[in-house]
Amino acid sequence: MTKKAKCYLCDKELEKNEVGLSKKLLGRNITRYYCISCLADYLDISVDDLLSKIEEFKEQGCRLFS
């Protein structure tokens, strides 16, 4: 069984889309992942904006998102 990624700041267990969003916005080779709330704070944007970006990336066919 593989170990689930956790948020670097709050230690929340992450969903696949949260890991994908961290990689997409911060770089594929990152080692620190963020939950959607912490990522929104880190980037100083809203959670709703990030959720919209996830949908946009899915529509574009990005394989980082389920």
C-alpha angles and dihedrals in degrees: 000000000000123000114249118235117247132208111267092221108034102019093233115156107252132230121226092256092054091053090046093050092050090051094045095049102032102031136281094257097057120129098195117072129191134210114238093261095050091043090053090052092045092051093037094235134114127273088235090058090053092048088052090051090052090055091046092051091048090052089051089055098247108172093213089079131065 
